[in-house]
Amino acid sequence: MTSSPYLTTEEVAEITSRSTRTVQQWCEEGRVRAIRVRSKWRIYCDAFGIAAPPMPRRPSWRVNEVADWLRISRQSVWRLIQDGELAVVRRWSRLCIERDSLLAYIQRAMDTEAA
């Protein structure tokens, strides 16, 4: 279904036969394990019994790879970089996002949602 460990609210709505607004409310109430990436909710696959693919163990990722993995637009990834949420390094004449920076961002998002 996806190469990401996250599902969109639309995908969860389709799986559960509920509206996307209902799924968003579940996320806001903490009824499903989810994180907010910019203005979008990303729900963990394992919350619905779907096996999540493992995160590649590379030291850095290109912008489009991060966008695909988080299921957001490349423009949103660039905004996260501009906001200082993600650290970048230059690799092979391209800007790449550091893996540790990405993991730290996800952890901060999870902590924010848990609070």
Secondary structure, DSSP 4 states (H G I P E B T S, - for coil): --SSSEE-HHHHHHHHT--HHHHHHHHHHTSS-EEEETTEEEEEGGGGTPPPPPPP--SEEEHHHHHHHHT--HHHHHHHHHTTSS-EEEETTEEEEEHHHHHHHHHHHHHHHH-
